[in-house]
Amino acid sequence: MTANSGIQVIYDNAVVRLILDRPKQLNALNDNIRKVIATTLNELMERPDIRLLVLSGNGKSFCSGADLKTTSYPKVEGDWSTRRNRTATWQRVLEQLDRIPQVTIASMQGNVIGGGALMATACDFRVIAEDVVFRIPELALGIPNVWNGTPLLAREVGLPTARDWVMTTRKVKADELKQSGWAQRVAPTTELAATTKTLVDELLAVPPASLAMTRSLTSALGRSASGMALGWADADLQQWAFTEEEYKETVRRYAQNVGDRTV
């Protein structure tokens, strides 16, 4: 378990659990969380004895996206190349999540917003409570949807649906998430943990080698999907967007609202 980092890492026999643990901030993402996730994913590359990764969040929400008050991109001094590399850190986490040998499950309730929504989209399985509200708000904040997020969404739900969710920035409820195929399982809020456990037990009942090979196969198929190679320029798009007054003013207004942590 990792203390005081905003995330717990718990190894439970063949399962590792990553639990976002900033409930007062609706589990908003910051750089400390990113570092723990990245380190854990690197370790899992060498741990084939761990078969499953389960990502979840404490409290009433799974994840409210990037923490606008602390920023998930601490200012880095240096040249353009250094800043560009730093801006791509979260995108690399999603790429790591796709390449580890473990089957990945996101178990979610409440807000599933922005970067949190994209982390879940990068997982193999998504189990949601009936109270889930999914949103990709980046365009409303004056920035493009980066982290290779739009191709990733298009891979999972198709381009027309991805276009709708990203361009309108609207809230998407559980029934639509299930109908689109984004969520494989939907449970009453009080039964989310039990439904997730059922899925974990089903996967652990599959022989390890055949499950690992199929995980590698589906991961490779996903990376070969149309558009997935386009994320190389996302760091440049984001760096450019951060310099624009339109973005700065939009974020200032957004952060003043009561719902500033639902980004």
MARDRENFI-965996 format. One record per atom (N, C-alpha, C): x, y, z. Coordinates in steps of 0.1 Angstrom, whole numbers, padded with zeros to 4 digits, always signed. Layout:
<recs>
XYZ...
</recs>
This chain:
<recs>
+0008-0012+0000+0000+0000+0000+0009+0012+0000+0005+0022-0008+0013+0035-0009+0006+0046-0001+0012+0051+0009+0006+0061+0018+0008+0075+0013-0001+0084+0016+0000+0098+0013+0003+0102-0001-0001+0094-0011+0002+0097-0025-0011+0099-0032-0023+0097-0026-0035+0098-0033-0040+0085-0040-0032+0074-0038-0036+0062-0044-0030+0050-0035-0038+0039-0034-0033+0027-0027-0030+0017-0038-0019+0009-0035-0015-0002-0043-0015-0014-0034-0024-0024-0037-0025-0035-0028-0024-0048-0037-0014-0056-0033-0012-0069-0039-0019-0080-0032-0028-0087-0038-0037-0096-0032-0036-0109-0040-0026-0117-0037-0023-0130-0045-0021-0127-0059-0030-0131-0068-0028-0130-0083-0034-0117-0088-0038-0108-0079-0045-0096-0083-0038-0084-0076-0036-0073-0084-0031-0060-0078-0042-0050-0080-0045-0043-0069-0056-0033-0069-0050-0019-0068-0053-0011-0077-0050+0003-0077-0062+0011-0073-0062+0018-0061-0074+0024-0056-0071+0039-0055-0077+0047-0063-0076+0062-0062-0082+0066-0049-0074+0074-0041-0078+0076-0027-0077+0091-0023-0084+0099-0031-0086+0113-0027-0101+0116-0027-0108+0110-0019-0123+0111-0020-0128+0125-0018-0122+0133-0010-0126+0147-0009-0125+0155-0021-0115+0151-0030-0113+0158-0043-0119+0149-0054-0128+0140-0050-0134+0131-0060-0124+0124-0068-0113+0121-0062-0102+0113-0068-0096+0120-0080-0095+0133-0080-0089+0141-0090-0074+0137-0092-0069+0136-0104-0056+0131-0107-0045+0142-0105-0034+0139-0099-0023+0148-0098-0010+0140-0102+0001+0147-0101+0014+0141-0105+0019+0130-0096+0015+0131-0083+0019+0120-0074+0012+0107-0077-0001+0108-0081-0008+0096-0085-0002+0090-0098+0001+0099-0107+0007+0094-0120+0020+0086-0117+0029+0092-0108+0042+0085-0106+0040+0071-0100+0030+0070-0090+0028+0057-0084+0022+0047-0095+0013+0052-0103+0007+0043-0113+0018+0038-0123+0026+0048-0127+0037+0045-0137+0047+0035-0131+0051+0037-0119+0060+0028-0112+0055+0014-0111+0042+0013-0107+0035+0000-0105+0034-0007-0119+0030+0000-0129+0029-0006-0142+0043-0011-0147+0053-0004-0145+0067-0009-0148+0070-0021-0141+0067-0022-0128+0069-0034-0120+0061-0046-0126+0049-0043-0130+0040-0054-0134+0045-0060-0147+0053-0053-0155+0058-0059-0167+0067-0071-0164+0072-0072-0152+0081-0083-0148+0074-0092-0138+0061-0091-0137+0054-0099-0127+0043-0107-0134+0046-0117-0142+0035-0125-0148+0027-0133-0138+0033-0135-0126+0025-0142-0116+0013-0134-0111+0013-0121-0114+0001-0112-0111-0007-0113-0124-0020-0117-0123-0028-0120-0134-0038-0109-0138-0042-0101-0128-0052-0091-0130-0048-0078-0123-0052-0067-0129-0051-0054-0123-0066-0048-0122-0070-0044-0110-0083-0038-0108-0081-0023-0104-0086-0014-0112-0085+0000-0109-0099+0005-0104-0099+0012-0093-0111+0017-0087-0108+0030-0079-0119+0036-0073-0117+0048-0066-0126+0048-0053-0120+0053-0042-0127+0054-0030-0137+0066-0030-0147+0064-0022-0157+0075-0021-0168+0074-0031-0175+0086-0034-0187+0085-0042-0184+0086-0057-0171+0089-0060-0168+0090-0075-0155+0082-0078-0155+0077-0090-0143+0070-0095-0132+0080-0097-0134+0090-0105-0123+0100-0108-0130+0112-0115-0126+0124-0110-0131+0136-0116-0122+0143-0126-0112+0135-0130-0103+0140-0140-0091+0147-0134-0085+0156-0142-0073+0163-0137-0076+0173-0126-0068+0174-0116-0070+0184-0105-0066+0198-0110-0075+0206-0112-0072+0220-0118-0065+0228-0107-0067+0225-0094-0061+0234-0084-0046+0231-0082-0042+0219-0084-0028+0216-0083-0021+0213-0096-0029+0210-0106-0025+0207-0120-0018+0193-0120-0022+0185-0129-0015+0172-0131-0003+0173-0139+0001+0186-0143+0013+0189-0151+0021+0199-0143+0029+0196-0133+0037+0206-0126+0046+0213-0135+0048+0226-0133+0056+0234-0142+0070+0228-0142+0076+0227-0154+0089+0221-0156+0098+0232-0163+0109+0235-0157+0118+0244-0164+0126+0236-0174+0130+0243-0184+0138+0236-0194+0134+0240-0208+0141+0233-0218+0138+0237-0232+0126+0230-0237+0122+0233-0249+0110+0228-0256+0109+0213-0255+0120+0206-0258+0120+0192-0257+0117+0186-0244+0122+0192-0233+0120+0188-0219+0105+0190-0216+0100+0202-0219+0085+0205-0217+0076+0195-0224+0080+0192-0237+0072+0183-0245+0071+0170-0239+0083+0165-0235+0084+0151-0228+0075+0151-0216+0075+0162-0208+0068+0162-0196+0053+0162-0198+0049+0169-0208+0035+0169-0211+0029+0156-0215+0037+0147-0220+0032+0134-0225+0032+0123-0214+0034+0127-0202+0036+0117-0191+0023+0108-0189+0012+0115-0189-0001+0107-0187-0004+0099-0199-0001+0103-0211-0003+0095-0223+0005+0082-0222+0017+0084-0217+0026+0072-0216+0020+0062-0205+0013+0067-0195+0007+0058-0185-0004+0050-0192-0012+0056-0201-0022+0048-0208-0016+0038-0217-0005+0041-0223+0002+0032-0232+0008+0020-0224+0013+0023-0212+0018+0013-0203+0007+0004-0199-0005+0009-0196-0016+0002-0192-0021-0008-0202-0019-0004-0215-0022-0013-0226-0013-0024-0228+0000-0023-0224+0010-0032-0227+0014-0042-0216+0009-0040-0204+0013-0049-0193+0006-0063-0196+0012-0074-0191+0007-0087-0193-0006-0090-0186-0010-0082-0176-0022-0085-0168-0034-0080-0175-0045-0088-0173-0058-0083-0177-0063-0071-0168-0068-0061-0174-0071-0049-0166-0086-0047-0165-0091-0043-0153-0105-0040-0150-0106-0026-0144-0115-0018-0149-0119-0006-0142-0132-0008-0135-0133-0005-0122-0146-0006-0115-0150+0008-0110-0162+0012-0115-0164+0027-0113-0178+0030-0108-0179+0041-0100-0191+0047-0096-0190+0062-0097-0201+0069-0097-0202+0083-0097-0195+0090-0109-0187+0100-0107-0181+0107-0118-0170+0099-0125-0170+0099-0138-0159+0092-0146-0156+0103-0156-0147+0111-0153-0145+0124-0161-0131+0125-0167-0130+0130-0179-0117+0134-0184-0106+0123-0184-0095+0126-0178-0084+0117-0177-0088+0104-0171-0097+0104-0161-0102+0092-0154-0110+0084-0164-0118+0090-0172-0125+0083-0182-0116+0076-0193-0105+0083-0196-0096+0077-0206-0088+0066-0200-0084+0067-0187-0077+0055-0181-0086+0043-0181-0099+0045-0178-0109+0034-0178-0110+0028-0192-0110+0037-0202-0112+0033-0216-0100+0024-0220-0088+0027-0215-0076+0019-0218-0076+0005-0212-0086+0002-0203-0087-0011-0196-0094-0021-0205-0092-0034-0202-0099-0044-0210-0114-0045-0206-0117-0044-0193-0131-0045-0189-0135-0033-0181-0147-0029-0182-0153-0017-0175-0166-0022-0168-0166-0021-0155-0177-0024-0147-0182-0011-0140-0195-0008-0142-0199+0005-0137-0212+0004-0129-0213+0013-0119-0225+0014-0111-0236+0022-0119-0248+0020-0115-0259+0027-0123-0258+0042-0121-0251+0047-0111-0250+0062-0110-0239+0068-0117-0232+0061-0125-0220+0066-0133-0224+0077-0142-0216+0088-0142-0218+0099-0152-0204+0101-0159-0204+0098-0171-0191+0098-0179-0191+0111-0187-0179+0118-0188-0179+0130-0196-0164+0133-0200-0163+0137-0212-0150+0142-0218-0151+0157-0220-0147+0165-0210-0149+0180-0210-0139+0188-0217-0128+0182-0222-0117+0190-0226-0120+0201-0236-0128+0199-0246-0132+0209-0256-0139+0221-0249-0147+0218-0239-0154+0229-0232-0144+0238-0224-0132+0232-0221-0121+0239-0214-0111+0246-0224-0114+0245-0237-0106+0252-0247-0093+0245-0251-0093+0231-0248-0082+0223-0252-0086+0211-0260-0078+0206-0269-0082+0193-0276-0082+0181-0266-0089+0171-0270-0088+0159-0262-0076+0151-0266-0066+0151-0256-0053+0145-0259-0052+0131-0252-0039+0127-0249-0036+0114-0243-0040+0103-0253-0041+0106-0266-0046+0097-0276-0060+0093-0273-0067+0102-0266-0081+0098-0261-0091+0096-0272-0091+0104-0282-0102+0102-0292-0100+0090-0300-0088+0086-0305-0086+0073-0312-0089+0062-0302-0086+0063-0290-0088+0053-0280-0103+0050-0278-0111+0061-0277-0125+0060-0276-0132+0054-0289-0127+0059-0300-0132+0054-0313-0129+0039-0314-0118+0034-0309-0115+0020-0310-0125+0012-0302-0129+0017-0290-0138+0010-0281-0153+0011-0285-0157+0023-0290-0172+0025-0292-0175+0029-0306-0165+0030-0315-0168+0035-0329-0167+0050-0330-0163+0054-0342-0160+0068-0344-0173+0077-0343-0185+0073-0348-0196+0082-0346-0199+0085-0331-0198+0075-0322-0201+0077-0308-0190+0085-0302-0177+0082-0305-0166+0089-0300-0167+0104-0303-0171+0107-0316-0172+0120-0321-0183+0128-0312-0194+0121-0310-0205+0127-0302-0200+0130-0288-0195+0121-0281-0191+0123-0267-0180+0134-0266-0170+0134-0275-0159+0143-0274-0163+0157-0278-0170+0158-0289-0174+0172-0295-0184+0179-0287-0194+0172-0282-0205+0178-0274-0201+0180-0260-0191+0173-0254-0187+0173-0240-0198+0170-0231-0209+0164-0236-0221+0161-0228-0219+0150-0218-0227+0149-0208-0227+0138-0198-0234+0126-0204-0227+0115-0202-0232+0102-0207-0236+0093-0195-0248+0088-0195-0252+0080-0183-0250+0065-0186-0253+0057-0175-0249+0043-0175-0256+0035-0186-0269+0037-0189-0276+0029-0199-0269+0031-0213-0265+0043-0216-0259+0046-0229-0245+0040-0230-0238+0040-0218-0224+0034-0218-0225+0019-0220-0235+0013-0215-0237-0002-0217-0241-0005-0231-0251+0003-0236-0256+0001-0250-0244+0003-0260-0235+0012-0258-0225+0015-0267-0214+0004-0267-0214-0004-0256-0203-0014-0254-0191-0009-0246-0192+0004-0242-0181+0009-0234-0180+0002-0221-0192+0000-0215-0192-0008-0202-0197-0022-0205-0190-0032-0200-0194-0046-0202-0204-0050-0191-0203-0045-0179-0212-0049-0168-0217-0036-0162-0230-0036-0158-0236-0025-0151-0243-0031-0138-0241-0025-0127-0246-0030-0114-0253-0019-0106-0263-0023-0098-0267-0013-0088-0256-0008-0080-0256+0004-0076-0245+0010-0069-0240+0002-0057-0250-0004-0049-0246-0012-0038-0240-0025-0041-0241-0029-0054-0236-0042-0058-0224-0041-0067-0218-0029-0068-0206-0028-0077-0195-0037-0073-0192-0037-0060-0180-0045-0055-0183-0060-0058-0195-0064-0056-0198-0079-0058-0198-0082-0073-0203-0073-0081-0202-0076-0096-0188-0076-0101-0180-0067-0096-0166-0067-0099-0159-0080-0095-0162-0084-0083-0156-0097-0078-0160-0109-0086-0172-0109-0091-0177-0120-0099-0168-0120-0112-0166-0109-0118-0158-0108-0130-0143-0113-0127-0138-0108-0116-0124-0112-0112-0124-0127-0111-0134-0133-0104-0134-0148-0102-0135-0155-0115-0143-0150-0125-0145-0156-0138-0131-0156-0145-0124-0145-0144-0111-0144-0152-0101-0153-0145-0100-0154-0132-0091-0162-0125-0093-0177-0127-0106-0180-0131-0109-0194-0133-0104-0199-0147-0100-0190-0156-0094-0193-0169-0079-0197-0167-0075-0208-0173-0061-0211-0172-0051-0200-0175-0041-0198-0167-0033-0186-0168-0026-0183-0182-0021-0194-0188-0014-0191-0201-0023-0187-0212-0035-0194-0213-0044-0190-0223-0050-0176-0221-0052-0173-0209-0057-0159-0206-0046-0149-0210-0034-0151-0206-0023-0142-0209-0021-0140-0224-0022-0151-0231-0020-0150-0245-0031-0142-0252-0043-0144-0247-0055-0137-0253-0054-0122-0249-0049-0119-0237-0047-0105-0233-0037-0099-0243-0026-0106-0246-0016-0100-0255-0022-0099-0269-0030-0108-0273-0036-0108-0286-0045-0096-0288-0054-0094-0278-0064-0083-0279-0057-0070-0278-0047-0069-0269-0039-0057-0268-0033-0053-0281-0027-0063-0288-0020-0060-0301-0031-0056-0311-0042-0062-0311-0053-0058-0321-0057-0044-0318-0058-0040-0305-0062-0027-0302-0052-0016-0306-0039-0019-0305-0029-0010-0309-0029-0008-0324-0033-0018-0332-0033-0017-0346-0046-0011-0352-0055-0007-0343-0067-0001-0348-0065+0013-0354-0073+0016-0364-0071+0029-0371-0071+0040-0362-0061+0049-0364-0060+0061-0356-0051+0060-0344-0048+0048-0339-0041+0047-0326-0027+0052-0327-0021+0054-0339-0008+0059-0340-0007+0074-0341-0019+0081-0340-0019+0095-0342-0016+0103-0329-0015+0096-0318-0012+0103-0306+0002+0109-0304+0011+0107-0314+0024+0112-0313+0025+0127-0311+0015+0134-0317+0015+0148-0317+0007+0154-0305+0001+0146-0297-0008+0151-0286+0000+0161-0276+0012+0157-0273+0020+0166-0264+0022+0180-0270+0024+0181-0283+0025+0194-0290+0012+0201-0290+0001+0194-0292-0012+0201-0292-0015+0206-0278-0012+0199-0268-0015+0203-0254-0006+0215-0250+0007+0214-0253+0016+0225-0250+0011+0238-0257+0007+0237-0269+0002+0249-0276-0011+0254-0269-0020+0245-0266-0033+0249-0260-0031+0256-0247-0021+0251-0239-0019+0257-0226-0014+0272-0226-0009+0276-0238-0004+0290-0239-0014+0299-0243-0026+0295-0247-0036+0303-0253-0045+0310-0242-0048+0323-0243-0056+0330-0234-0070+0324-0233-0075+0319-0244-0088+0313-0244-0089+0301-0234-0079+0293-0234-0078+0282-0224-0077+0287-0210-0068+0297-0208-0065+0302-0194-0078+0308-0188-0085+0316-0196-0097+0322-0191-0108+0312-0188-0109+0303-0197-0120+0292-0196-0118+0284-0183-0105+0281-0181-0102+0273-0169-0104+0281-0156-0101+0294-0156-0103+0303-0145-0118+0303-0141-0126+0305-0151-0141+0305-0149-0146+0292-0144-0141+0281-0150-0145+0268-0147-0142+0264-0132-0130+0268-0128-0125+0265-0114-0133+0273-0104-0140+0283-0107-0148+0291-0098-0161+0285-0095-0165+0276-0104-0178+0270-0102-0178+0259-0091-0190+0257-0086-0191+0247-0075-0186+0233-0080-0189+0230-0093-0185+0217-0098-0171+0217-0104-0162+0224-0099-0149+0226-0105-0141+0213-0106-0145+0203-0097-0137+0190-0097-0143+0179-0106-0153+0183-0114-0159+0173-0123-0153+0175-0137-0140+0178-0138-0134+0180-0151-0130+0166-0157
</recs>
